[in-house]
Amino acid sequence: MSEPIPQRAPPIAEKLEAARSVLAALEGELAQHVLDAAEGSPGSAKRLAELRSQLATSESAVAELEKALELARRIDRQAVAGAATEMRAAQLIAFKAAMATRDHAMSRTLEAAAAMAIAYGEYSEATLTASAAIPTGTVMPAMNMGPNGLFGAAFGQCERLLLTELFRLAPRRADGSGTLLLPFAKPSAEAFRNHPEKIPAAVEEFMRASDAIVRDIERQVEKFDQAAMRAALTEQPQEALA
């Protein structure tokens, strides 16, 4: 918080008010002194002359202080304007610095978005390829990722996986007053809304589920192979049946 700007006008205004009070008091005495002098009262002429001298001095003091007050007020206004100019200049520097940081951060965000879009495209293409290449007779197991299926289905678009992971990774504000979330990031379970640190890492859950899918398909293939082999071993030759 900036220091208050010293004001030169207030003390001058106080002195002017005091000078005006003195002048008003002297003016209040003038009529009586004039009357006394007009009636020829002893010493009245001298007292009137002294009063007039005091009035002239007081009037001069008031006039001078009025000019001094006008100047002091102008100086104060200039000081306030100058301080405001300096404050805005400092604010502008801070604003430009924040904008530069903001621009750089958004540039990095968009670069990351481009990389994410490319990587997700590769993931989607590989998912379609895997779906088409699944061994004949096997069935893709229905499987969810994470505790209580937190990250959603293990084979598919993985929308919940992505949104929950972005929510988990969101940084806290510098002042600790909140979380800086991507607009579309959200927890897939309300229990984690205020406790993102309790959400497990998505990549670990995804890899664990992916390995489980492969093992399940391998078991299915193994069962089919064993069944085919048993059938081959027990099948009677056509000649033996004649």
Secondary structure by P-SEA (a helix, b strand, c coil): cccccccccaaaaaaaaaaaaaaaaaaaaaaaaaaaaaacccaaaaaaaaaaaaaaaaaaaaaaaaaaaaaaaaaaaaaaaaaaaaaaaaaaaaaaaaaaaaaaaaaaaaaaaaaaaaaaaaaaaaaaaaaaaccccccccccccccccccccccccaaaaaaaaaaaaccccccccccccccccccccccccccccccccaaaaaaaaaaaaaaaaaaaaaaaaaaaaaaaaacccccccc
